[in-house]
Amino acid sequence: MTLAGGLAAALVLGYITLRLGLSPIVGYLLAGILIGPHTPGFVGDEKLASEMAEIGVILLMFGVGLQFHLHELIAVRKVAVPGALFQIAAATALGAVAGHAFGWSWTGGIFFGIAISIASTVVLIRVLADQGALQRPEGRIAIGWLVVEDLFTVLALVLLPAILSGEGQGNLGWTLALAVGKLALLAALLFIAGKRAIPWILHRVEAAGQELFMLAVLVLALTIAIGAAKFFGASMALGAFLAGMVIGQSPFATRAASEVLPFRDAFAVLFFVSVGMLLDPSQLPQEWPLIAVTMAIILLGKPLAALLVTRVLGQPFAVGVSIAASLAQIGEFSFILAVLGRNLGVLPPEGMNILVAASILSITLNPLLYRWAGPLAAWAARKPGLDRWLNPPTARAPIVK
């Protein structure tokens, strides 16, 4: 019932929003609100929907990994690494000040700030794919940027509980080294052992027919994702991304992508439905001031920080504004961090609802913002004085080999 009700509602509302000129993602989010526990009528199983949505995230990141090779990630590191870290620091500071201004503790505010600093990989990939920008310079930098954010989130999930419990005060360096060591070991196993074992497995089942090949791809994607989380402390999304990168370097990349695509699209819809199910509309009248401040940070603070750092790093304005627009949203990792903050007793109960409301609004507006990025850059290019001011003196071709 949850699967049928969620997909049926997503189909109807996605079609309506598409006809209204909006992204179908908006309809999927509204479908989640419709079948959620906080609205009358049919109520879907929230836990089941969340688990199916996790499969969507895994398959989506696996598909991205198939098309995103290691050399591309290395090529954008000079922009993606400092850019992501600066933007995270700026958004965290703004979120902490906002939370404290509304009576939260500084610890709760910092947790809230970190949560709104991380953009949704699911939304980013969907927006870039819809605009045909996945393989353009700004698309590659944005994906590399999100990979750095995902790695930061993994480290935050490991370190924050240790710091807040007091256990990590004397062993913070050891805790950090252990987390980084686990991630390095995961990457080494996949790119050294996996580079041999995974193609060998796919080669053996390829001759057995399409059904077994499809099953092998799904098993590899899901098992590696879950193994990364259970044994290496990484996120399942990151594990799936790395698995996709390994298969993407094999002769089976094209066929694996075609087999996963139908499953990825269906379960990705359930991700947006599950986000909508979390919203409690009855609390919005009391929470709207902080929601408005949060939206200002997401839609203005984060993009301006990204635009500033890309200019400092020598990227053209057209590339910087596209990256800035694509990051003006929050999603799955924000909720994971919020749940951790709530379990540790530092994030107030209303924090989760504010994040969900801000996520729905930012995901709704993000495709529109991204569409405006290109025309804005073209308009600025026609103004010689403005163009010289917006583009750094050393502006060159984007740092993508």
URBEL-V636635 format. One record per backbone hydrogen bond with DSSP energy under -1.0 kcal/mol. NH is the residue of the N-H (numbers start at 1). CO is the residue of the C=O. E is the energy in kcal/mol with one decimal. If there is no record, write none. Layout:
nh=NH co=CO e=E
nh=NH co=CO e=E
//
This chain:
nh=5 co=1 e=-3.2
nh=6 co=2 e=-2.5
nh=7 co=3 e=-2.3
nh=8 co=4 e=-2.4
nh=9 co=5 e=-2.4
nh=10 co=6 e=-2.1
nh=11 co=7 e=-2.3
nh=12 co=8 e=-2.3
nh=13 co=9 e=-2.5
nh=14 co=10 e=-2.2
nh=15 co=11 e=-1.9
nh=16 co=12 e=-2.1
nh=17 co=13 e=-2.5
nh=18 co=14 e=-1.9
nh=19 co=15 e=-2.1
nh=20 co=16 e=-1.4
nh=21 co=18 e=-1.4
nh=22 co=17 e=-2.7
nh=26 co=23 e=-1.5
nh=28 co=24 e=-1.9
nh=29 co=25 e=-2.2
nh=30 co=26 e=-2.3
nh=31 co=27 e=-2.1
nh=32 co=28 e=-1.6
nh=33 co=29 e=-1.9
nh=34 co=30 e=-2.3
nh=35 co=31 e=-1.9
nh=39 co=36 e=-1.0
nh=44 co=35 e=-2.9
nh=49 co=45 e=-2.7
nh=50 co=46 e=-2.1
nh=51 co=47 e=-2.0
nh=52 co=48 e=-2.5
nh=53 co=49 e=-2.1
nh=54 co=50 e=-1.6
nh=55 co=51 e=-1.4
nh=56 co=52 e=-1.6
nh=57 co=53 e=-2.1
nh=58 co=54 e=-2.4
nh=59 co=55 e=-2.7
nh=60 co=56 e=-2.4
nh=61 co=57 e=-2.6
nh=62 co=58 e=-2.2
nh=63 co=59 e=-2.2
nh=64 co=60 e=-2.0
nh=65 co=61 e=-2.4
nh=66 co=62 e=-1.7
nh=73 co=69 e=-1.4
nh=74 co=70 e=-2.4
nh=75 co=71 e=-1.9
nh=76 co=72 e=-1.3
nh=77 co=74 e=-1.1
nh=79 co=76 e=-1.3
nh=80 co=76 e=-3.4
nh=81 co=77 e=-1.8
nh=83 co=79 e=-1.9
nh=84 co=80 e=-2.4
nh=85 co=81 e=-2.1
nh=86 co=82 e=-2.4
nh=87 co=83 e=-2.4
nh=88 co=84 e=-2.4
nh=89 co=85 e=-2.2
nh=90 co=86 e=-2.5
nh=91 co=87 e=-2.5
nh=92 co=88 e=-2.5
nh=93 co=89 e=-2.1
nh=94 co=90 e=-2.2
nh=95 co=91 e=-2.7
nh=96 co=92 e=-2.5
nh=97 co=93 e=-2.1
nh=98 co=94 e=-2.3
nh=99 co=95 e=-2.7
nh=100 co=96 e=-2.3
nh=101 co=97 e=-2.2
nh=102 co=98 e=-1.1
nh=103 co=100 e=-1.7
nh=104 co=99 e=-2.4
nh=109 co=105 e=-2.5
nh=110 co=106 e=-2.4
nh=111 co=107 e=-2.3
nh=112 co=108 e=-2.4
nh=113 co=109 e=-2.7
nh=114 co=110 e=-2.7
nh=115 co=111 e=-2.2
nh=116 co=112 e=-1.9
nh=124 co=120 e=-2.3
nh=125 co=121 e=-2.6
nh=126 co=122 e=-2.0
nh=127 co=123 e=-2.8
nh=128 co=124 e=-2.8
nh=129 co=125 e=-2.6
nh=130 co=126 e=-2.4
nh=131 co=127 e=-1.7
nh=132 co=129 e=-1.2
nh=133 co=128 e=-3.2
nh=140 co=136 e=-2.3
nh=141 co=137 e=-2.4
nh=142 co=138 e=-2.3
nh=143 co=139 e=-2.2
nh=144 co=140 e=-2.4
nh=145 co=141 e=-2.7
nh=146 co=142 e=-2.3
nh=147 co=143 e=-2.1
nh=148 co=144 e=-2.0
nh=149 co=145 e=-2.1
nh=150 co=146 e=-2.6
nh=151 co=147 e=-2.3
nh=152 co=148 e=-2.4
nh=153 co=149 e=-2.4
nh=154 co=150 e=-2.3
nh=155 co=151 e=-2.1
nh=156 co=152 e=-2.6
nh=157 co=153 e=-2.6
nh=158 co=154 e=-1.3
nh=159 co=155 e=-2.9
nh=160 co=156 e=-2.5
nh=163 co=159 e=-2.5
nh=164 co=160 e=-2.8
nh=165 co=161 e=-2.0
nh=168 co=162 e=-3.0
nh=175 co=171 e=-2.8
nh=176 co=172 e=-2.6
nh=177 co=173 e=-2.5
nh=178 co=174 e=-2.5
nh=179 co=175 e=-2.2
nh=180 co=176 e=-2.6
nh=181 co=177 e=-2.6
nh=182 co=178 e=-2.2
nh=183 co=179 e=-1.9
nh=184 co=180 e=-2.5
nh=185 co=181 e=-2.4
nh=186 co=182 e=-2.5
nh=187 co=183 e=-2.4
nh=188 co=184 e=-2.5
nh=189 co=185 e=-2.7
nh=190 co=186 e=-2.2
nh=191 co=187 e=-2.6
nh=192 co=188 e=-2.0
nh=194 co=189 e=-3.2
nh=196 co=193 e=-1.2
nh=197 co=193 e=-2.7
nh=198 co=194 e=-2.2
nh=200 co=196 e=-1.3
nh=201 co=197 e=-2.3
nh=202 co=198 e=-2.4
nh=203 co=199 e=-2.4
nh=204 co=200 e=-1.8
nh=205 co=201 e=-1.8
nh=206 co=202 e=-1.4
nh=209 co=206 e=-1.2
nh=213 co=209 e=-1.7
nh=214 co=210 e=-2.7
nh=215 co=211 e=-2.1
nh=216 co=212 e=-2.5
nh=217 co=213 e=-2.2
nh=218 co=214 e=-2.2
nh=219 co=215 e=-2.6
nh=220 co=216 e=-2.4
nh=221 co=217 e=-2.4
nh=222 co=218 e=-2.6
nh=223 co=219 e=-2.8
nh=224 co=220 e=-2.2
nh=225 co=221 e=-1.7
nh=226 co=222 e=-2.5
nh=227 co=223 e=-2.8
nh=228 co=224 e=-2.4
nh=229 co=225 e=-1.4
nh=230 co=226 e=-2.7
nh=231 co=227 e=-2.5
nh=234 co=228 e=-2.2
nh=239 co=235 e=-2.1
nh=240 co=236 e=-2.5
nh=241 co=237 e=-2.1
nh=242 co=238 e=-2.3
nh=243 co=239 e=-2.2
nh=244 co=240 e=-2.4
nh=245 co=241 e=-2.0
nh=246 co=242 e=-2.0
nh=247 co=243 e=-2.3
nh=248 co=244 e=-2.4
nh=250 co=247 e=-1.9
nh=253 co=250 e=-1.2
nh=256 co=252 e=-2.6
nh=257 co=253 e=-2.2
nh=258 co=254 e=-1.8
nh=259 co=255 e=-1.7
nh=260 co=256 e=-1.9
nh=261 co=257 e=-1.8
nh=264 co=260 e=-2.7
nh=265 co=261 e=-2.3
nh=266 co=262 e=-1.8
nh=267 co=263 e=-2.4
nh=268 co=264 e=-2.1
nh=269 co=265 e=-1.4
nh=270 co=266 e=-1.1
nh=271 co=267 e=-1.1
nh=272 co=268 e=-1.3
nh=273 co=269 e=-2.0
nh=274 co=270 e=-2.5
nh=275 co=271 e=-1.7
nh=276 co=272 e=-2.0
nh=277 co=273 e=-1.6
nh=278 co=275 e=-1.3
nh=279 co=276 e=-1.1
nh=283 co=280 e=-1.7
nh=284 co=281 e=-1.3
nh=287 co=283 e=-1.3
nh=288 co=284 e=-1.2
nh=291 co=287 e=-2.0
nh=292 co=288 e=-2.6
nh=293 co=289 e=-1.9
nh=294 co=290 e=-2.6
nh=295 co=291 e=-2.6
nh=296 co=292 e=-1.9
nh=297 co=293 e=-2.0
nh=298 co=294 e=-2.3
nh=299 co=295 e=-3.1
nh=300 co=296 e=-2.0
nh=301 co=296 e=-1.6
nh=302 co=297 e=-2.9
nh=304 co=300 e=-2.3
nh=305 co=301 e=-2.2
nh=306 co=302 e=-2.4
nh=307 co=303 e=-2.9
nh=308 co=304 e=-2.5
nh=309 co=305 e=-2.3
nh=310 co=306 e=-2.2
nh=311 co=307 e=-1.7
nh=312 co=308 e=-2.3
nh=313 co=309 e=-1.8
nh=314 co=311 e=-1.7
nh=315 co=310 e=-2.9
nh=320 co=316 e=-2.5
nh=321 co=317 e=-3.0
nh=322 co=318 e=-1.1
nh=323 co=319 e=-2.2
nh=324 co=320 e=-2.6
nh=325 co=321 e=-2.2
nh=326 co=322 e=-2.0
nh=327 co=323 e=-1.2
nh=328 co=325 e=-1.2
nh=329 co=327 e=-2.1
nh=335 co=331 e=-1.3
nh=336 co=332 e=-1.7
nh=337 co=333 e=-2.3
nh=338 co=334 e=-2.0
nh=339 co=335 e=-2.6
nh=340 co=336 e=-1.8
nh=341 co=337 e=-2.5
nh=342 co=338 e=-2.4
nh=343 co=339 e=-2.5
nh=344 co=340 e=-2.0
nh=346 co=341 e=-2.2
nh=347 co=341 e=-1.5
nh=351 co=348 e=-1.8
nh=354 co=350 e=-2.1
nh=355 co=351 e=-2.1
nh=356 co=352 e=-2.4
nh=357 co=353 e=-2.6
nh=358 co=354 e=-2.7
nh=359 co=355 e=-2.4
nh=360 co=356 e=-2.6
nh=361 co=357 e=-2.4
nh=362 co=358 e=-2.7
nh=363 co=359 e=-2.8
nh=364 co=360 e=-1.9
nh=365 co=361 e=-2.1
nh=366 co=362 e=-2.1
nh=369 co=365 e=-2.4
nh=370 co=366 e=-2.6
nh=371 co=367 e=-1.9
nh=372 co=368 e=-1.5
nh=376 co=372 e=-2.2
nh=377 co=373 e=-2.3
nh=378 co=374 e=-2.4
nh=379 co=375 e=-2.5
nh=380 co=376 e=-2.4
nh=381 co=377 e=-1.9
nh=383 co=380 e=-1.5
nh=387 co=383 e=-3.4
nh=388 co=384 e=-2.2
nh=389 co=385 e=-1.6
nh=390 co=386 e=-2.6
nh=391 co=387 e=-2.0
nh=395 co=392 e=-2.1
nh=396 co=314 e=-1.2
nh=400 co=398 e=-2.6
//
